[in-house]
Amino acid sequence: MKALGPIPQGYALIDGELAIAGRRASDLVAEAGQTPLFIYSSQHLRRRVQTLRAAMPDRLALHYAVKANSFGPLLSLMGELVDGFDIASGGELALASAAGIDAQRISFAGPGKTDTELTAAITAGVTLNLESEGEAERAITIADRLGHVPRLAVRVNPDFDLKGSGMKMGGGAKPFGVDVDRVPALARRIIGSGAEWRGFHIFAGSQSLDSDAICDTQAETLRLAARLAMESGVPLPHCNLGGGFGIPYFPGDEPIDLGLIGARLAEQFAALPDLLKETRFSIELGRYLVGEAGVYLTRIVDRKISHGEIYLIVDGGLHHQLAASGNFGTVVRRNYPVAIASRFDVQAEEEASVVGCLCTPLDRLADKAGFPRADVGDLVAVFCAGAYGPSASPAQFLGHGPARELLV
Ligand SMILES: *Cc1c(COP(=O)(O)O)cnc(C)c1O
């Protein structure tokens, strides 16, 4: 029997069923009118942001990385909760604008920004985190033609990366950011062009559960920002320190120590060099803000046995939950937190695998784990579904279409 990941805090039991934001899973499904269904809890989102703000220095602004979850109602709520938004495409700019988010609060990173995307972003007043010298020249030319003063920052390809990181984004050759030794010249070029200089964006990795490594990376990021500001010859207006705060997905994972990270960052803020005394700092988080606030509910449509193994076959799958199936940036497949939502009070009675309805052996939501005896009609909950669900899954694959989404 294989273990399941840890169920996040904040989920309760009502009448034997999983309850999300105080409501029974079956009632939420009835309201949505169908499974598969993503439920996002606004209570959970608010609490997460409060906890984070309480632990971090006041000086640190909180940005949300839209690619984790771009569901409109969730984006609107995040608009009330966080300071800034990081987008990675013109499509995300349109989604953020539709959710009522002011472009002045948005920064745009990501390689391969097209002229169309640059034009839309500069027109709206979005800050561009430039990924190369070529992109910088295109942005300056487009802004000239539009008669706008563009808001430009440089994304730095740091010469270190975040240890324990699920996805390495820095250290060595990368498609992201400008190599450290070329950053000062580019910064001077941007400032000389008359653009509004917005500073640096330094992102060293994602999904780390190693609090010491996060602290060390933040310290290294601040040292690098100070060095680059000195070599650029101007005070640093803004510095995005990246993110990387992970959440526990798998058996044995432990949450990060926010208190430690906040305290260490406050110490570093207290000892900044002069060129960084007035700098506004931010971190950008995706999954840490929204991941644990989401649950994916899917219904068992068949129960079958093959060579003695039990399969619970559900109406959802990897077309909504690529990450839970183990096919989004993981090397070894391990089980997410998964439960039978309609028998949430029953102990494990048998070993079963929860598989999706797609015709591929990759479509597995839980592998040989312990569950109460479940049958056709029961609801399965996949937790940690608030980030990289619909936004990172191939919804068109095999024609089942997208899942419903509901913010409660
Ligand atoms: C993906 C991404 C994030 C968000 O990562 P999480 O692991 O979801 O916090 C933040 N910044 C950049 C530049 C990214 O590419």
The ligand as an ORCA input file, in Angstrom:
! r2SCAN-3c Opt
* xyz 0 1
  C       5.663     30.044    -11.910
  C       6.272     31.258    -11.384
  C       5.916     31.709    -10.114
  C       4.967     30.966     -9.208
  O       5.500     29.758     -8.776
  P       4.810     28.970     -7.567
  O       5.654     27.782     -7.381
  O       3.423     28.652     -7.986
  O       4.813     29.895     -6.395
  C       6.461     32.883     -9.689
  N       7.310     33.583    -10.467
  C       7.689     33.175    -11.688
  C       8.640     33.975    -12.472
  C       7.201     31.989    -12.186
  O       7.589     31.566    -13.391
*
